[in-house]
Amino acid sequence: MNDTGWRRWGLAAMGFCTALLMTQAVNAEPVLNAETARTVFTEAKAVSDKDGGALWGMTLFGPMMIVDPDTRKLIASVPDDTLKAEGGVFVGTMPKDMLPANTALDWHGKRWTMLEWPVWGNRQERARLLAHEQFHRLQPALHLAPTEAANPQLDTLEGRLWLQLEWRALAVALTSSGKARTEAIRDALAFHDRRDVLFAGASAHERGLLLNEGVAEYTGIRVASADTASAQWIAAGKLLSSKEKTWVRSFPYVSGPAYGLLLDAYAPGWRAKLTAQSDLPSLLAAALPKAAPVNALARAKRYGEAELRLAETERAAENEAVRKAYRAKLIDGPVLVLPNLGQHFNVSFDPRELVPLDEAGTVYPTITVSDDWGSLSVKEGALMSPDWQRITVSAPSDAKTLAGAGWKLELAAGWKLVPAEKPGSFTVKKD
């Protein structure tokens, strides 16, 4: 996941890795030390060397740090005035205004890749993660500044339905050739465009995340895979196996590799022309020969639309109950509202769990936030406003209580809870 300074948008590859290959005893909790950190740094450089700058014209490997979220221990690959040399690496403590995450950040005059400890995954999965996060470090130099937009349409019955149809068609395209491949790509693009018909501006909202996380994940799979065919099968597997609770923010990890690999086949050189305004589906559509428009409704049947619609109808009913409960807790009842004060507002979250509440914003079931006022840890839902200017949790029992239903607040020195305008509600204020 990318970072702009320390405005964090999520835990980028959280949940996509499953096992650890380190010099640890079987089933033992891995320990972050000089030896294990060097192992990761060596592996990251090997991933970078394998690419050799071929994808983006730049070396992936650069300053890297690994942080332990439990102990706040930080080990870096290069020197820094705040760190102590130890066993060929540089050791210190993560500053309080940082949040651990898989991300990229600017710190003390350098652009860093940060990895959260432990670095999970088998060989291929770790290589993918390392390439993904190292790509994010390059984004400013590539003039591909990250952008974010809410995608509530991807938590609706129709939005999810047409996204999955798009994925199924992309999977066929990745595992086919010739006329069958081109036909499947046209189907995928028709299903993608169908969301624009149903939800005005859907593709414009999805474009930024697809360009940001989707291109990073494409880089990860492309670099980590043994060859092009392997990358295509891995990407196809992701398209057919994603089972996240919601795809409002996690969809680019699935869509991005497919579009990138198909662009490699149909539009060689596309990476060199990529800008922050580029739209991957549009680039792929432009690379295809001219043909008659595809009837998305008619073509959907061949991709199992009927069964998908049944499943999504059931999910929509269940999801509405969840949304209703969150509205009662975070909108209708008394709340605690914490402001985004700007430069020091840092966020870490799991992108697979988000629950959009329409114009009210998005619920993050688990999230950690820090700002000048202190730090907030949430395990049972917080509401982020659409403009990211405030985060809301259920109200505490009184102004002296810094905890509530599934959340805990640590206030910085000089800050306190004060009553808000809404009865029973609170906010924070500096003395």
C-alpha positions as CSV (number, residue, x, y, z in Angstrom):
1,M,0.0,0.0,0.0
2,N,1.2,3.5,-0.7
3,D,1.7,6.4,1.6
4,T,1.8,10.1,1.2
5,G,4.0,11.2,4.0
6,W,2.2,9.7,7.0
7,R,-1.4,10.0,5.8
8,R,-2.0,6.3,5.8
9,W,-4.7,4.7,3.7
10,G,-4.5,1.1,4.8
11,L,-2.5,-2.0,5.5
12,A,-1.6,-2.8,1.9
13,A,-1.1,-6.4,1.5
14,M,-2.7,-7.5,4.7
15,G,-4.2,-11.0,4.5
16,F,-2.6,-12.0,1.2
17,C,0.3,-13.9,2.8
18,T,0.0,-17.1,4.8
19,A,3.3,-18.6,6.1
20,L,6.7,-17.5,7.3
21,L,10.0,-18.8,5.9
22,M,12.6,-17.6,8.4
23,T,15.3,-19.1,10.6
24,Q,12.7,-19.9,13.3
25,A,11.5,-23.0,15.0
26,V,8.4,-24.5,13.5
27,N,5.3,-22.8,15.0
28,A,7.5,-20.5,17.1
29,E,6.7,-16.7,17.1
30,P,9.2,-15.1,14.8
31,V,11.5,-12.5,16.5
32,L,12.7,-9.3,14.8
33,N,16.4,-9.0,15.2
34,A,19.4,-8.1,13.1
35,E,19.6,-11.6,11.5
36,T,16.0,-11.9,10.5
37,A,15.9,-8.3,9.3
38,R,19.0,-8.9,7.1
39,T,17.2,-12.0,5.7
40,V,14.3,-9.8,4.6
41,F,16.5,-7.0,3.2
42,T,18.5,-9.6,1.2
43,E,15.4,-11.1,-0.2
44,A,14.0,-7.7,-1.1
45,K,17.2,-6.9,-3.0
46,A,17.1,-10.2,-4.8
47,V,13.5,-9.4,-5.9
48,S,14.7,-6.1,-7.2
49,D,17.7,-7.6,-8.9
50,K,15.4,-10.1,-10.7
51,D,13.5,-7.2,-12.1
52,G,16.6,-5.2,-12.9
53,G,14.7,-2.0,-13.5
54,A,12.9,-3.6,-16.5
55,L,9.3,-2.7,-15.4
56,W,9.6,0.9,-14.4
57,G,13.1,1.9,-15.5
58,M,14.2,2.2,-11.9
59,T,15.6,-0.1,-9.2
60,L,12.9,-1.3,-6.9
61,F,15.2,-1.7,-3.9
62,G,16.0,1.3,-1.7
63,P,15.9,2.3,2.0
64,M,13.8,-0.2,3.9
65,M,12.7,-0.5,7.5
66,I,10.9,-3.3,9.4
67,V,8.8,-2.5,12.4
68,D,7.4,-4.7,15.1
69,P,3.9,-3.4,16.1
70,D,4.1,-5.0,19.5
71,T,7.5,-3.7,20.7
72,R,7.8,-0.7,18.3
73,K,11.3,-2.0,17.4
74,L,12.6,-0.6,14.1
75,I,15.4,-2.1,12.0
76,A,16.5,-0.3,8.9
77,S,18.7,-1.3,5.9
78,V,20.6,2.0,5.8
79,P,21.9,4.5,8.4
80,D,19.9,7.2,10.1
81,D,20.9,9.6,12.8
82,T,18.3,8.2,15.2
83,L,19.4,4.5,14.7
84,K,22.3,2.5,16.1
85,A,24.4,0.2,13.9
86,E,24.1,-3.4,14.9
87,G,25.0,-6.6,13.0
88,G,25.1,-4.9,9.6
89,V,21.7,-3.2,10.1
90,F,20.5,-0.1,12.0
91,V,18.3,-0.5,15.0
92,G,16.0,1.9,17.0
93,T,12.5,2.6,18.1
94,M,9.6,3.6,15.9
95,P,8.5,7.2,16.8
96,K,5.2,7.6,18.5
97,D,3.7,9.5,15.6
98,M,4.2,6.5,13.2
99,L,1.9,3.6,12.7
100,P,3.3,0.3,11.6
101,A,2.1,-0.8,8.2
102,N,3.2,-2.3,4.9
103,T,3.7,1.0,3.1
104,A,6.0,3.7,1.7
105,L,6.9,6.9,3.5
106,D,9.1,9.9,3.6
107,W,11.2,10.0,6.8
108,H,14.3,12.0,7.6
109,G,15.0,13.0,4.0
110,K,14.7,9.6,2.5
111,R,11.9,7.7,0.7
112,W,11.5,4.3,2.6
113,T,9.7,1.1,2.2
114,M,8.2,0.0,5.5
115,L,7.3,-3.6,6.3
116,E,5.3,-4.7,9.3
117,W,6.8,-7.6,11.2
118,P,6.4,-10.5,10.8
119,V,6.8,-10.7,7.0
120,W,4.5,-13.6,6.2
121,G,4.4,-15.7,3.1
122,N,5.9,-18.6,1.2
123,R,8.6,-17.7,-1.4
124,Q,6.3,-16.5,-4.1
125,E,4.0,-14.6,-1.8
126,R,6.8,-12.8,0.0
127,A,8.4,-11.9,-3.3
128,R,5.1,-10.5,-4.4
129,L,4.7,-8.4,-1.2
130,L,8.2,-7.1,-1.4
131,A,7.9,-6.0,-5.0
132,H,4.5,-4.5,-4.3
133,E,5.7,-2.4,-1.4
134,Q,8.9,-1.4,-3.2
135,F,6.9,-0.2,-6.2
136,H,5.1,2.2,-3.8
137,R,8.4,3.7,-2.8
138,L,9.0,4.7,-6.5
139,Q,5.6,6.3,-7.1
140,P,6.5,9.9,-6.6
141,A,9.5,9.5,-9.0
142,L,7.1,7.9,-11.5
143,H,4.7,10.8,-11.1
144,L,2.0,8.3,-10.1
145,A,0.7,10.0,-7.0
146,P,-1.8,7.9,-5.1
147,T,-5.5,8.9,-5.1
148,E,-8.4,7.6,-3.0
149,A,-12.1,7.6,-3.6
150,A,-15.0,5.9,-1.9
151,N,-16.5,3.0,-3.9
152,P,-19.8,2.3,-2.2
153,Q,-21.2,0.8,-5.4
154,L,-19.0,-2.2,-4.8
155,D,-20.8,-3.1,-1.7
156,T,-24.2,-3.2,-3.4
157,L,-25.9,-6.2,-5.0
158,E,-25.5,-4.9,-8.6
159,G,-22.1,-3.4,-8.1
160,R,-20.7,-6.7,-6.7
161,L,-22.5,-8.7,-9.3
162,W,-21.0,-6.9,-12.3
163,L,-17.5,-6.8,-10.7
164,Q,-17.5,-10.6,-10.3
165,L,-18.7,-11.0,-13.9
166,E,-15.9,-8.7,-15.0
167,W,-13.4,-10.9,-13.0
168,R,-14.7,-14.1,-14.5
169,A,-14.3,-12.7,-18.0
170,L,-10.8,-11.5,-17.2
171,A,-9.9,-14.9,-15.9
172,V,-11.0,-16.5,-19.2
173,A,-9.0,-13.9,-21.1
174,L,-5.8,-14.6,-19.1
175,T,-6.1,-18.4,-19.7
176,S,-7.1,-18.1,-23.4
177,S,-5.5,-17.0,-26.6
178,G,-6.4,-15.6,-30.0
179,K,-10.1,-14.8,-30.7
180,A,-11.3,-16.3,-27.5
181,R,-9.0,-14.1,-25.4
182,T,-10.1,-10.9,-27.3
183,E,-13.8,-11.9,-26.9
184,A,-13.4,-12.4,-23.2
185,I,-11.7,-9.0,-22.8
186,R,-14.5,-7.3,-24.6
187,D,-17.0,-9.1,-22.2
188,A,-15.0,-7.9,-19.2
189,L,-14.9,-4.3,-20.4
190,A,-18.7,-4.5,-21.1
191,F,-19.3,-5.7,-17.5
192,H,-17.0,-3.0,-16.2
193,D,-18.9,-0.3,-18.2
194,R,-22.2,-1.7,-16.9
195,R,-21.4,-0.3,-13.5
196,D,-21.1,3.1,-15.0
197,V,-24.6,2.8,-16.4
198,L,-25.9,1.7,-13.0
199,F,-23.8,4.0,-10.8
200,A,-22.8,7.3,-12.4
201,G,-19.1,7.9,-12.3
202,A,-18.3,4.4,-10.9
203,S,-15.3,3.9,-13.2
204,A,-13.9,7.4,-12.4
205,H,-14.0,6.5,-8.7
206,E,-12.5,3.1,-9.2
207,R,-9.7,4.5,-11.5
208,G,-7.5,5.9,-8.7
209,L,-7.4,2.8,-6.6
210,L,-6.9,0.6,-9.6
211,L,-3.9,2.7,-10.7
212,N,-2.5,2.9,-7.2
213,E,-2.9,-0.5,-5.6
214,G,-3.8,-2.4,-8.8
215,V,-0.5,-1.4,-10.5
216,A,1.5,-2.2,-7.4
217,E,-0.1,-5.7,-7.2
218,Y,0.6,-6.2,-10.9
219,T,4.2,-5.3,-10.2
220,G,4.3,-7.7,-7.3
221,I,2.9,-10.7,-9.3
222,R,4.9,-9.8,-12.5
223,V,8.2,-9.7,-10.6
224,A,7.6,-12.6,-8.2
225,S,6.4,-15.1,-10.9
226,A,8.7,-17.5,-12.7
227,D,7.5,-16.4,-16.1
228,T,4.5,-14.7,-17.9
229,A,2.4,-17.9,-18.0
230,S,2.8,-18.3,-14.3
231,A,1.9,-14.7,-13.6
232,Q,-1.2,-15.1,-15.7
233,W,-2.4,-18.2,-13.9
234,I,-1.7,-16.6,-10.5
235,A,-3.7,-13.5,-11.5
236,A,-6.5,-15.7,-12.8
237,G,-6.6,-17.6,-9.5
238,K,-7.1,-14.3,-7.7
239,L,-9.9,-13.4,-10.0
240,L,-11.8,-16.6,-9.2
241,S,-11.0,-17.0,-5.5
242,S,-11.4,-13.6,-3.8
243,K,-13.8,-14.0,-0.9
244,E,-13.4,-10.7,1.0
245,K,-16.3,-9.4,3.0
246,T,-16.2,-6.3,0.8
247,W,-14.3,-5.1,-2.2
248,V,-14.9,-1.4,-1.9
249,R,-11.1,-0.9,-1.3
250,S,-9.6,-4.4,-1.9
251,F,-10.8,-4.8,-5.5
252,P,-7.7,-3.4,-7.2
253,Y,-5.5,-6.2,-5.7
254,V,-7.6,-8.6,-7.8
255,S,-8.3,-6.5,-10.9
256,G,-5.0,-4.7,-11.3
257,P,-2.8,-7.7,-12.1
258,A,-5.2,-8.9,-14.7
259,Y,-5.4,-5.6,-16.5
260,G,-1.6,-5.1,-16.3
261,L,-0.8,-8.5,-17.7
262,L,-3.3,-8.1,-20.6
263,L,-1.9,-4.7,-21.3
264,D,1.5,-6.3,-21.6
265,A,0.1,-8.6,-24.3
266,Y,-2.0,-6.0,-26.2
267,A,-0.2,-2.7,-25.6
268,P,3.5,-3.2,-25.1
269,G,5.1,0.0,-23.7
270,W,2.0,1.0,-21.7
271,R,3.9,1.4,-18.5
272,A,6.1,4.1,-20.0
273,K,3.0,6.1,-20.9
274,L,1.2,5.7,-17.6
275,T,0.2,8.9,-15.8
276,A,-1.8,9.7,-12.7
277,Q,-4.9,10.2,-14.9
278,S,-4.6,6.9,-16.7
279,D,-7.5,4.4,-16.6
280,L,-6.4,0.7,-17.1
281,P,-9.6,-0.6,-18.6
282,S,-9.7,2.3,-21.1
283,L,-6.1,1.7,-22.1
284,L,-6.9,-2.0,-22.7
285,A,-10.1,-1.1,-24.7
286,A,-8.1,1.3,-26.9
287,A,-5.6,-1.5,-27.7
288,L,-8.3,-3.8,-29.1
289,P,-9.4,-3.9,-32.8
290,K,-12.6,-2.0,-33.5
291,A,-15.7,-4.1,-33.1
292,A,-19.5,-3.9,-32.5
293,P,-20.5,-3.0,-28.9
294,V,-21.1,-6.0,-26.5
295,N,-24.5,-6.5,-25.0
296,A,-23.5,-6.9,-21.3
297,L,-26.9,-8.2,-20.2
298,A,-26.9,-11.0,-22.9
299,R,-23.3,-12.0,-22.3
300,A,-23.6,-12.1,-18.6
301,K,-25.5,-15.4,-18.7
302,R,-22.6,-17.3,-20.0
303,Y,-20.5,-16.3,-17.0
304,G,-23.0,-17.7,-14.4
305,E,-24.9,-14.4,-13.7
306,A,-28.0,-16.3,-12.4
307,E,-26.2,-18.0,-9.6
308,L,-24.2,-15.0,-8.7
309,R,-27.4,-12.9,-8.4
310,L,-28.9,-15.4,-6.0
311,A,-25.8,-15.3,-3.8
312,E,-25.6,-11.5,-3.9
313,T,-29.3,-11.2,-3.1
314,E,-28.8,-13.2,0.1
315,R,-25.7,-11.2,1.0
316,A,-27.5,-7.9,0.4
317,A,-30.2,-8.8,2.9
318,E,-27.6,-9.8,5.5
319,N,-25.5,-6.7,4.9
320,E,-28.4,-4.4,5.3
321,A,-28.8,-5.7,8.9
322,V,-25.1,-4.9,9.5
323,R,-25.5,-1.4,8.1
324,K,-28.5,-0.8,10.2
325,A,-26.6,-1.7,13.4
326,Y,-23.7,0.5,12.5
327,R,-26.1,3.4,11.8
328,A,-27.7,3.0,15.2
329,K,-24.3,2.9,16.9
330,L,-22.3,5.5,15.0
331,I,-24.9,8.0,13.7
332,D,-28.2,7.9,15.6
333,G,-26.8,7.5,19.1
334,P,-24.4,9.5,21.1
335,V,-20.8,9.5,19.7
336,L,-17.2,10.6,20.2
337,V,-15.9,12.6,17.2
338,L,-12.2,13.0,16.6
339,P,-11.0,15.5,14.0
340,N,-8.4,15.1,11.3
341,L,-6.0,18.0,12.3
342,G,-4.0,17.6,9.1
343,Q,-0.3,16.8,8.9
344,H,0.0,14.2,11.7
345,F,-3.2,12.3,10.9
346,N,-2.1,8.6,10.4
347,V,-4.3,5.7,9.7
348,S,-3.8,1.9,9.6
349,F,-6.6,-0.5,8.7
350,D,-7.6,-3.8,7.0
351,P,-9.0,-3.0,3.5
352,R,-11.0,-6.2,3.3
353,E,-13.7,-5.3,5.9
354,L,-15.1,-1.8,5.0
355,V,-18.8,-1.1,5.2
356,P,-20.1,2.0,3.3
357,L,-22.9,4.0,4.9
358,D,-23.7,6.1,1.8
359,E,-23.3,9.8,2.4
360,A,-22.4,9.3,6.1
361,G,-19.0,7.8,5.2
362,T,-17.5,4.3,5.6
363,V,-17.3,2.1,8.6
364,Y,-13.9,0.6,9.4
365,P,-14.5,-2.4,11.6
366,T,-10.8,-2.4,12.7
367,I,-8.7,0.7,12.5
368,T,-5.9,2.5,14.3
369,V,-5.6,6.3,14.1
370,S,-3.1,8.8,15.5
371,D,-3.1,12.6,15.4
372,D,-1.9,15.5,17.6
373,W,-4.7,14.6,20.1
374,G,-3.3,11.0,20.7
375,S,-4.1,7.6,19.3
376,L,-7.3,5.6,18.8
377,S,-7.5,1.8,18.5
378,V,-10.8,0.3,17.3
379,K,-11.9,-3.3,17.0
380,E,-15.7,-3.0,16.7
381,G,-16.3,-0.2,14.1
382,A,-15.5,3.4,13.5
383,L,-17.1,5.8,11.0
384,M,-14.7,7.7,8.7
385,S,-16.3,10.8,7.0
386,P,-16.3,10.9,3.2
387,D,-13.7,13.7,3.2
388,W,-11.5,12.0,5.9
389,Q,-11.9,15.0,8.1
390,R,-13.3,13.2,11.2
391,I,-13.6,9.7,12.7
392,T,-16.5,8.7,14.9
393,V,-16.9,6.0,17.5
394,S,-19.7,5.3,20.1
395,A,-19.7,7.7,23.0
396,P,-18.0,6.9,26.3
397,S,-20.0,7.0,29.5
398,D,-18.5,10.3,30.6
399,A,-15.7,12.8,29.8
400,K,-13.2,10.9,32.0
401,T,-13.6,7.6,30.3
402,L,-11.2,7.0,27.4
403,A,-12.7,3.7,26.3
404,G,-16.0,2.5,24.8
405,A,-17.6,-0.4,22.9
406,G,-14.7,-1.9,21.1
407,W,-12.4,1.1,21.2
408,K,-9.7,2.7,23.3
409,L,-8.3,6.2,23.2
410,E,-5.0,7.5,24.5
411,L,-5.0,11.2,24.7
412,A,-1.8,13.2,24.2
413,A,-0.7,15.6,27.0
414,G,-2.8,18.7,27.2
415,W,-5.9,17.2,25.5
416,K,-9.2,16.3,27.0
417,L,-12.7,15.1,26.2
418,V,-15.3,17.8,26.1
419,P,-19.1,17.7,25.4
420,A,-20.2,18.1,21.8
421,E,-23.4,19.7,20.5
422,K,-25.3,16.4,20.2
423,P,-26.6,15.3,23.6
424,G,-24.4,12.7,25.3
425,S,-21.7,13.1,22.6
426,F,-18.1,14.3,23.0
427,T,-15.1,15.6,21.0
428,V,-11.6,16.5,22.0
429,K,-10.0,19.8,22.8
430,K,-6.6,21.1,23.7
431,D,-6.2,22.9,27.1
